[in-house]
Amino acid sequence: MAVRRVVIAAIMGQFGHPRGAAGRVAGWVMAHRRSNRQRNSWVVSLLEVQPTKKVLEIGFGPGLDVAELSRRAGEQGHVSGILSDLMLRQATRRNAAGIAAGRVTLARASVDRLPPALGGPFDASFAVNSLGLWPAPAGRLGELRRRLRAGGRIAIASQSRCPGATASTSRAAARKIEALLQGAGYTKTRIQTLDLDPPVVCVLAVNPGPDRGRSPPASGPTS
Ligand SMILES: C[S@@+](CC[C@H](N)C(=O)[O-])C[C@H]1O[C@@H](n2cnc3c(N)ncnc32)[C@H](O)[C@@H]1O
C-alpha cells in the first residue's frame, strides 16, 4: 500500500513539474489524453477570445491551449512557470508556426517571477490545473489582476487527477478558487462545469480596475 502511494505520488509529481524521460511521457499524456484535450479546449472557449486580444497563460504544459488560442487570437503573450525546460520545448515545437509569426511568446518563468518583458495589459489570463502548484496563490492572483486591463477576464480551471476524486472534490476546488479570486479583488465570479469524470470546474472572474486603496491580498497556502 505504502509503495503504491509512493509510486502514485511520483507519477503525479511529473505532471506538476515534468522532467527527464518520465516528464516527457507526462507531457505526451497531457497532450494526448482525451479528457485533457477536452478540458483545455473547453476552458479556451469560455474565455471567448476575439482576434487581436492578448492572452496570458500560466503553466501551459505541452502547449495544447496555446495552439488553440493562436488559432483564435491575433496577438498573444504566454508565460509558464515551468521548473524544467521540458514543457517549454514540447510547447515550442507544438507552436512553431505561431512563434515564427510573432503571435505566440513562450517563456520559462515561475508565476511568482513574471518576466517584466512579458508586457501587458492582457485582455485575459488563465491557468488549467496549475494554481495548486503555485507558491502563495492568493498573492499571485493579485499580481495577475494588475497585469489585466480593467474589465479583463481570468479563468482558473481544475480537474483533480487524484485517485478517488469525485464531483464533490471538483465542487470543493471551485469554491476554494472562487474565494481566492474574490480575496484578490476580482468581481463577477461564476463557476462553470464540464461533465467529465471527475468534472472539470472553471471559475471565471473580472478585473474591476485599479486597486483604489485596497489592502493587498493575503498569501495563503498552496491548494
Ligand atoms: C498538470 S500541468 C497542466 C498543464 C496544462 N495546463 C494542461 O492542463 O494540460 C501543470 C503545469 O503547471 C506548471 N507549473 C508548475 N509550477 C508552476 C509555477 N510555480 N508557476 C507557473 N506554472 C507552474 C507546470 O510546469 C505544468 O506545465
The ligand as a Gaussian input file, in Angstrom:
#p B3LYP/6-31G(d) Opt

LIG

0 1
 C       -0.570000      19.491000     -14.507000
 S        0.324000      20.533000     -15.612000
 C       -1.023000      21.238000     -16.543000
 C       -0.581000      21.663000     -17.899000
 C       -1.682000      22.240000     -18.802000
 N       -2.195000      23.495000     -18.274000
 C       -2.782000      21.238000     -19.015000
 O       -3.854000      21.367000     -18.417000
 O       -2.562000      20.308000     -19.795000
 C        0.819000      21.855000     -14.529000
 C        1.647000      22.949000     -15.199000
 O        1.896000      23.983000     -14.226000
 C        3.245000      24.401000     -14.372000
 N        3.763000      24.950000     -13.102000
 C        4.274000      24.275000     -12.060000
 N        4.707000      25.139000     -11.116000
 C        4.476000      26.378000     -11.586000
 C        4.754000      27.696000     -11.082000
 N        5.352000      27.902000      -9.915000
 N        4.385000      28.758000     -11.830000
 C        3.756000      28.551000     -13.012000
 N        3.478000      27.340000     -13.533000
 C        3.846000      26.266000     -12.839000
 C        3.997000      23.146000     -14.783000
 O        5.202000      23.462000     -15.472000
 C        2.991000      22.443000     -15.688000
 O        3.187000      22.862000     -17.041000

